[in-house]
Amino acid sequence: MTDIRKIPIGIQSFEDLRVKNFLYVDKTSYVAQLASLNNLRDISMLPEYDAV
């Protein structure tokens, strides 16, 4: 049987995420990529970003 994790909607505490077994996806690697962008048009090229 698969371990099903809850989606942490409205959870503000990282401790709650870990202790209460919420789903957590670390996107830290995207911070450097965002910081190096020269304009907002490039942000829409990121994989998980939905362009407006």
Residue pairs with C-beta under 8 A, 6 or more apart in sequence:
3 21
5 21
5 22
5 23
6 20
6 21
6 22
6 23
7 22
7 23
8 16
8 17
8 22
8 23
8 24
11 17
11 20
11 22
16 22
17 24
18 24
27 48
30 46
30 48
33 46
34 43
34 46
37 43
43 49
44 51
